Amino acid sequence: MPTTRERILNAALALFKARGYHAAGVADILALAKAPKGSLYHHFPGGKPDLASAAVRSLTGRIVALFEEDVVGDLSPEEHLSLLCERCCQWLVETEFYEGVILSTLAMGLGEPESEVMETLLHSNREIVDRYAAYLESRGIESPYQLALTVLMTLEGAVIYARIRRDVAPFRACKATLAPLFEMARREGGEERHLVLNRIG
């Protein structure tokens, strides 16, 4: 059984993804977690900002762990893109399109009082992009950081459109549009290396 802290974290993640930071009240989080009043400050002494930062770090850790598993596997970037889309579709359908991407939903409306949360979001975003870029680089993709950023931004946009339409069709458009970019990145990189070798020769 999950601990009280884990229940609060999971409840916060669900409500932050669905509503954003300000619309997810502490009372709602505790009610969803079935946790007693006062337990939030026991486990997260900094209050709601502390909880939000911990929730972001927890989710980031899960995402990074998935990327690490994928790196060990033998998936091509195209196959991995398809897997990412499938994961997103499954998540949206299971949550009935109720949840969004926490990095973007949390960032909306944050100000100076939530600077700790913004700093955590920035660090998490960079870590996720860096890990995905490392995966692409390991598969021989040129300019892996730019392509990783492009893919992840497009997937996040697909989540928004899928929630609006209550349909996963935007992810089919993602795969059709993004998959050719990987082949282009391989081909352009190969041609560039070929030209460099010719000049050296």
Disulfide bonds with the S-S distance in Angstrom:
none
